[in-house]
Amino acid sequence: MIDHAKPNLTGHAPEEPTTLRDWIHEDARTEQEALLAKHGDKKVVSIHDGTEQAFPQTGNPWKTAYRNVMHWVILEDGSAVGWNESPRNGWSFPRTGAQTVKKRGY
C-alpha cells in the first residue's frame, strides 16, 4: 500500500511494484468501480507531484478542469490517472490517454 501522505518525488518509479488499484486511496475505491474494472490491474510506472508537473491534459493545464490534481501516475499503457482534490466536489480520478501524455512530454 502506498503512503499517500508521503508521495514519491516527481517522475520517480514507485518504491514497490504497484497497480492503479493499490494507488487509489481505499476510501475512494467503491466510487471508482468503472475506472478500476478497466484499468485497476495496470502497473504504475511513475508517480508525479501535481504541484511540480501539471496533470497532462488538453488546453492550458493550470486553467482547465483538473487543476487540483496534486498527485498523478503514468500507467504501463502510457495513460495517466490523476487524483483531483476539488475543494467543491471532493475526490475524482481523471484519466487521460497516452497520446496526450506523450504530447505533454512525459
C-alpha angles and dihedrals in degrees: 000000000000119000101233092191089066108040119189120258116279114287096004125134116251115271089240132022107276142169132220088258090059093046097052110084111257092235089062100044097091091055092049099054095128094050092045094046090058103032107012096106096049115113121248109234099180139009122214136197108232092208090063101034120028118233107266110254139133118278125019103338094209093056104037133093097282101049090127094065102128096172131024139169139209114226128215091261091058096253123123132225121196134199102229110198102192114186090214104038105026124226126353131164110218119192126208126192129253094254092059091046090051093047090054090054100246 
